[in-house]
Amino acid sequence: MHDFAPETEDFRRDVLEGLRARPKRIPSKYFYDARGSALFERICELEEYYLTRTELAITRENAGAIARRLGPRCLLVEYGSGSSLKTRVVLDHLEDPVGYVPIDISRDHLARTAERLDAAYPDLEVLPVCADYTGDYALPPPRRLARHTVVYFPGSTIGNFTPPQARAFLVHVADVCGPGGGLLVGVDLKKERAVLERAYNDSLGVTAAFNRNLLERVNREIGADFRPGDFGHVAFYDPREGRIEMHLESARDQVVRVDGEDVVFHKGERIHTENSYKYTLDGFARLARPAGFDVQAVWTDPDGLFSVQYLEQRWSSA
């Protein structure tokens, strides 16, 4: 494994800076320790959480067309690889891929996934990288020369960025895949508010446990005394911003000790933990164009809930 995982000091700095801010926040990338990754896999199986099963169905139904767009002898680089369930569908249809580079911030989860894929695809070179995929790190070169590089970014994770952050991220992706390379991305679409809010407020409370696990990680890794039960899970759709917001809301006035620093919470005060932006097809195309990407193909489900899109990097950005 190529290991560029954030150090504990990076986590400590980001948490303390976020808790000093107004409003308070903690970056959503820190959800994914071993327990957080496992909880997210459970979320993906929930009835209310349409995103994963819809994207998987789209990918299965259009796997041949997707593989033709990616072309032969590509290097597939996946950001936030997770369990790689959808990736297997893509790999099963690719023509002679030269390698697969799964990138994930959760080291243990990545190791297990990479081992399973290595066993399932013995002729495929699997090159796992433990890293924050938005950071600086070097991609391991495959033994064989690739015709081009395709970044795979499923799961609508692009929605976790604000639009300016997403534009900057797409510039980073364009640098990784290079001229003539591609981006295969899952993009959640705008829809009825009730459908969106139900997806992030499941009846079994798994998403709430996923959200609160962030506080448990802070307690364990940087020395804090959060009582997660004193914080409620809050998720709602903001139609003006076009995004789901997730928060942790303090149930009472309290003072939490974090790395030797007192952090005051008033009753009802929130920690902003995640955004999930939703797009129209035209809106996402406009977002990607300044990074040098043109949308070449879009696949959606019959109800228009979700989209899988293939974008190609032009020779230069405009």
Secondary structure as GFF3:
##gff-version 3
##sequence-region A 1 318
A	DSSP	beta_strand	2	4	.	.	.	ID=ss1
A	DSSP	alpha_helix	8	20	.	.	.	ID=ss2
A	DSSP	beta_strand	24	25	.	.	.	ID=ss3
A	DSSP	three_ten_helix	28	31	.	.	.	ID=ss4
A	DSSP	alpha_helix	34	44	.	.	.	ID=ss5
A	DSSP	alpha_helix	50	61	.	.	.	ID=ss6
A	DSSP	alpha_helix	63	70	.	.	.	ID=ss7
A	DSSP	beta_strand	74	79	.	.	.	ID=ss8
A	DSSP	alpha_helix	85	93	.	.	.	ID=ss9
A	DSSP	beta_strand	99	104	.	.	.	ID=ss10
A	DSSP	alpha_helix	107	120	.	.	.	ID=ss11
A	DSSP	beta_strand	129	131	.	.	.	ID=ss12
A	DSSP	beta_strand	148	153	.	.	.	ID=ss13
A	DSSP	three_ten_helix	157	160	.	.	.	ID=ss14
A	DSSP	alpha_helix	163	177	.	.	.	ID=ss15
A	DSSP	beta_strand	182	188	.	.	.	ID=ss16
A	DSSP	alpha_helix	193	199	.	.	.	ID=ss17
A	DSSP	alpha_helix	206	222	.	.	.	ID=ss18
A	DSSP	three_ten_helix	228	230	.	.	.	ID=ss19
A	DSSP	beta_strand	231	238	.	.	.	ID=ss20
A	DSSP	beta_strand	243	250	.	.	.	ID=ss21
A	DSSP	beta_strand	254	258	.	.	.	ID=ss22
A	DSSP	beta_strand	261	265	.	.	.	ID=ss23
A	DSSP	beta_strand	270	277	.	.	.	ID=ss24
A	DSSP	alpha_helix	281	288	.	.	.	ID=ss25
A	DSSP	three_ten_helix	289	291	.	.	.	ID=ss26
A	DSSP	beta_strand	293	300	.	.	.	ID=ss27
A	DSSP	beta_strand	306	313	.	.	.	ID=ss28
###
